[in-house]
Every structure is written in C-alpha cells, then in structure tokens.
Amino acid sequence: MTTTMPIKTPAKPNINGASAERHRGRSLQAISVAGVSHAYGSRRVDSRKALTDLSLEVQSGEIFVVLGPNGGGKTTLFRLLSTLIPLQAGSATIFGHELMREQQAIRRLMGVVFQAPSLDRKLTVAENIRLQAVLYGLSGAELTRRLDELLEHFALRDRAGELTERLSGGLRRRVELAKGMIHQPRLLLLDEPSTGLDPAARSDLWRYLRQLSAEQGTTIVLTTHFLDEADGADRIAILNEGQLVALGPPDELRGEVGGDSITIETLEPESLAQEIHQSLGLTARVIDETVRLEMKDGHTWVSRIVEAFPGRVSGIRLGKPTLEDVFIARTGHQFWKERL
C-alpha cells in the first residue's frame, strides 16, 4: 500500500532540493544504517532474528536495490526505514535526520509504496492520486502539473476518471506508484514495485526511475527478489537470513566470482566433486545437490569433464557469472533454497 502516514504540519515539498545538491557537486548521504539488529517475538525462546548487525550507506541520487530471497530481511529493513516499526538496536539516519527522533521530518522527505494495495476502490484514478497529494500539502497549479505528468508517465491518462475497482491488477499497481511519487520525494522507497506488472510495464517503471534519479536527483531504494531486476541498480545490497552478504555495483559483484561457471547434475555430487579435484586439479563445490566450478575459459572444460567421467554426468551447463552466482559464492546455497 502507498503510505498515508500522518504529517503534523504539511509543508510544500522541496521539489528540487536533492537535484540542486547533486548539481553543486555535493555527495550527500541519503541513508546511513549502522549496526542495526531486529528480532520478532516477545520471549527469547520464540524470538526470530530478522536483521543482524546490519550496516550500509546509500548516497543521494542513487538507485539502490535490496535483494534477497523471502525471509532474507528485506521487508524488516523496509519497515524500519519507512518509520513503521522502531529501531531495537543500532542507529539510522535519513538525510541527516535520526530515525528514532525525527520521524515527522523524515516522512516529509520520502514517498513509500508498499507491496499491499491501498487504493480506495470507489474513487477514480485521479481522485486517489489527489487524495495522497493533499496529505503532503500539494495543491493548485503544482498539483495539476504533477498529476498530469504522472498520468502521462504511467500511461493512465485515459483511465483518470475510471474507478480503480474496474482496473486490472497491473493498472492498479501503476496508480499505487503514481501516488507514492506525487509529491516528488527526495527519497522514494518501493517494496517489490514490480509485483503485478507485466514485462513491458516493468521496463517502463525502470525507465521512469532512472529519469527521476538522473533529472531530479531522487534517491530510490527498492526491494526485490527478482535477480534480473537488480541489474538495473547503481548498487545492490544482498541480504540472506538477516545478514548483509554482498554490497556493490552489479558488475563488480559478478566480476568477483570469476570468468565462467559450470554446473554439473549428477547422482553422486560429493564423490564426483572430489574426483574432479583429484583427477583434473579443479576446485569443485557441492551446492544443493549439484557440482559447481568457477574458472576462466569454462568452455574448454565442458567436454573434458564429460569424457573424464562417462556415465556420471547427467547434465552440464556453462554460463557467465550471474547475481545468483554471487549469492551462492557468499552463502554456499542457491538463492531459492527452502528455509528449514
């Protein structure tokens, strides 16, 4: 749902603040998280750690993706940054404002789009967006301009007078996004924003996010479990079971893995991995019942491995390192491994 958190003294949003700072050459820190831990459950015996000693920074104007499987800690971090739940341990600031003590100031600076829907289904598209704008003190010509701009960007102009209950799931998602952006926030938090969007709509969304970052200096932080979507970020933080396992630009993270990756399917992964090491001198790891190798010039090894172990290889794949390979290298298991 899009945020409707109350603001005590609505003020007209600072439309160009972040952009001006960027153009003056200043690198303002948008978000700083230091040593943050969070657990659910009131008693020690039933408490569950969602975040453990998490520290990271997001720079102003950056498109920053928090990537991780379900249960990785993404939603908890998102709820903390959006001021929905209090910090239990550690500290965090947003544009220099302390998260624990300056929540009203922080809420004026951000727009939030949650995964769960929040539209009033009995209002039209335009009415839903206008209602959100009023919460932030936006009115008059500025509101008209912003509404017109967002209707155009999200291809909603011909649906402006239509009740949202009549829209498809993908169209309703576009309205949610427009609501979160109506006041031109300096920080835009998006929780799984591609949910319900078809590939074309996802592409349009990312094109608009890049435009926001480049032209207005908007800082964009989004969570996702789509590995391919994270490739569009300036930097990625990968979370696994509440811990930060990787942080950096996508290309740099992939570059740390190596040249090529080979995945071997076999009925005896442990013994085959040992024999590959003994016979061929290659480092092989068993990852979720498959044997994986990382090396340069992987294509030259595929046929050699198959020939060296006749009847032992039921399938073999060669590929360039992906973000999933980064995740595997840092955690020792696949991205979508079931949690016990």
Sequence and secondary structure as in RCSB ss.txt:
>XXXX:A:sequence
MTTTMPIKTPAKPNINGASAERHRGRSLQAISVAGVSHAYGSRRVDSRKALTDLSLEVQSGEIFVVLGPNGGGKT
TLFRLLSTLIPLQAGSATIFGHELMREQQAIRRLMGVVFQAPSLDRKLTVAENIRLQAVLYGLSGAELTRRLDEL
LEHFALRDRAGELTERLSGGLRRRVELAKGMIHQPRLLLLDEPSTGLDPAARSDLWRYLRQLSAEQGTTIVLTTH
FLDEADGADRIAILNEGQLVALGPPDELRGEVGGDSITIETLEPESLAQEIHQSLGLTARVIDETVRLEMKDGHT
WVSRIVEAFPGRVSGIRLGKPTLEDVFIARTGHQFWKERL
>XXXX:A:secstr
 B     SS     TTHHHHHHHTT   EEEEEEEEEEEE SSGGG EEEEEEEEEEEETT EEEEE  TTSSHH
HHHHHHTTSS  SEEEEEETTEETTT HHHHHHHEEEE SS    TTSBHHHHHHHHHHHTT  HHHHHHHHHHH
HHHTT GGGTTSBGGGS HHHHHHHHHHHHHTT  SEEEEESTTTT  HHHHHHHHHHHHHHHHHH  EEEEEES
 HHHHTTSSEEEEEETTEEEEEE HHHHHHTT SEEEEEE S HHHHHHHHHHHH   EEEETTEEEEEESSTHH
HHHHHHHHSTTT SEEEEE   HHHHHHHHHSS TT    
